[in-house]
Amino acid sequence: MTALLDRSHSGADVALEVHDVTKTFQVARSASGNNRLRALDGINLTVGRGETLGLVGESGCGKSTLARTLMLLEKPDSGTVAFEGQDPFGLKGKELLAWRRRVQMVFQDPFASLNARMTAGEIISEPWATHRSLYKTGREREARLHELLQLVGLRPSDAKKSPQEFSGGQRQRIGIARALALNPELIILDEPVSALDLSVQAQVLNLLNDLQQKLGVSYIFISHDLSVVRHVTDRVAVMYLGRIIETGTTEDVFERPLHPYTAALMSASPKLDAASRPAERIVLQGELPSPLDPPSGCRFRTRCWKAQDVCATQAPPRRTASEAGRVALPVPTLRGAAPAAHAAECHFPLEDPQDAGLRATAAGT
Amino acid sequence: MTMTATNEGTRRPGEPNRVVLRVAGLDVDIRTPSGEIRAVSGTGFVARAGQTLALLGESGCGKSMTAKAIAGLLDPVAHVSGGTVELDGKDLNRMSAKERRKVAGAELGIVFQDALTVLNPVYPVGVQLGEAFRIHRGLSAKAARKEAIALMKRVGIPEPESRVDAFPHQFSGGMRQRILIAMAVALSPKLLIADEPTTALDVTVQAQIMDLLRRLRQEENMAVVLITHDLAVVAEEADDVSVMYAGTVAEQGPVEQVFATPRHPYTKGLLESVPVDAERGSNLSSIPGSPPELKNIPAGCVYQDRCPLARELCRQERPVLREVAPGQQAACHFSELLATDETLEEIKS
């Protein structure tokens, strides 16, 4: 399986590589007689060391299935997942345990994801009951627990309290401490602040940022809040009906989207600042089609204002920004050194709003 | 790309800017095992025809409780213990239950956040949409069904003739929200309360629903009270805003003015904590702590524990809402300190 991996980018700085992962679920038959739901359809992505990759898309696009696959809760039908070259789906016993230690997750709902019958201390130290070799003596565990509590901005005395005694923001800190308990190298953050009040969101986002700088951990940040994604991520992958339809640096994707869906998503998200609002908002018609009966060719064509006949018959090719006819910009190197080329799957990618100006300058010189 | 109006016939031109709803000194108490707790304290605002007033605040600030008190839909454990709610000059709090039922739907419509829990799963949507016409207008089932189809068309549900007999679960989230909005505006109310109408929806669908609400507001010249926790939604959709904190109004006024020159440290803190232009990796400014629990609201200013500007006076005396700039009111002893472009951090030092 690992032979399939594209090794060209996998230097020591790439933490996670997902290659062509497909996952299909058997469900009740739909109107058209189909009972196979393709939740992930050829997913490719990489996450660099110490990097934050944003994963955005609407509900039902496959974000959570992807997160579950990376947590080894789902086994892909095909394709590979590798953490530093190691494919977890072939592993057993101790090696599998070691893999699991390295990838942890923080959940959306800090009220549902903490056991109300346990104290904060028990919740945070529970992972050590499985990963026994990490901290062997009670004293070591105690010391580490206090360290973790302080790391996430709680007091050592909080270890004895139960989750109900904490506010939403503090509970999410407990969830983060639990994820950190095994010293992971990658944390999947599934909407980590969307259940929190705005005044508390900033505290948790700042904490995540501090932890990344201190510990060098990589994040996959799943969120529907684009202003948050823009602030906390280095790169972004945009998903639509089980496929990643655009990737690039956060700046490229937000400022110069290639895919019409990305542009619509950016345009539709409300903005506080009047200056950053589009002159004319793109309001897409309709909603996400059923993943049971995805449109032929390009999946987005049923809601796309640029769609033509070819979009219904041929799956769009993946093209980088320069292949799509844009003025070539230098491909930025990010921390983590993951490939940061800006690319999208679309027959008719959008013009760069800045291209006209760049072309004029180029012609003038 | 946006939808166009489909039903011009119900257009009700009226005087714009007329005050439709006037709430003053509203108190709501909740009975708990340990005694009565004040959930909403002295809230007041006005909503005008053809305009949107946003009630902005975080969970537990009393914004939904206020809306339910206006609509007369409070839980049995909660009750209005003071103040007035005037809809078109009539005090709703003094009405009998029977009189209120006549107002509900006909003069006041409400849209809730979670369409799936509001719609009855065992009746077709057409029956539920037609209910208002059968009860308030005495239409026959057949005539009400026809009205339901017209309503569905009006709120942008495709093929209403064939979908009128479908059940709520057969619609997507966005379509269910449209059905809820259709129910709320069925009888052309003067006031529409929308309680987090798009929170459960994806952004592309949220934009559609906001478009729809805006169009209906204009067509019907309704006053809209939009309850939300989203500053960006307020900035885009509302004319006026009341920022609520711990059951009280912290600040209110025209949205542009309040967001450009907030005069309450809570409003300013909220605006500063939004990652607008903040650089990747830079620390966001945040409000320390979390909102107080209703049973532990401090004497004096409700915001003192989180306020960087709090002083002795704030612990002793609760500030009242007062005019701090033309049209803008804030409940802060030191509101004048905020009349600068400096950040809270800079003001403090």
Interface residues (C-beta under 8 A of the other chain):
Chain A: E58 S59 S167 G168 G169 Q170 D197 L198 S199 V200 Q201 A202 Q203 L205 N206 N209 D210 Q213 H224 L226 S227 V228 R230 H231 V232 T233 D234 T250 A264 L265 A268 S269 P270 K271 L272 D273 A274 S276 R277 R281 I282 V283 L284 Q285 E287 L288 W305
Chain B: M1 T2 E58 S59 S172 G173 G174 M175 D202 V203 T204 V205 Q206 A207 Q208 M210 D211 H229 D230 L231 A232 V233 A235 E236 E237 F259 G269 L270 L271 S273 V274 P275 V276 D277 A278 R280 G281 N283 L284 S285 S286 I287 P288 S290 P291 R306
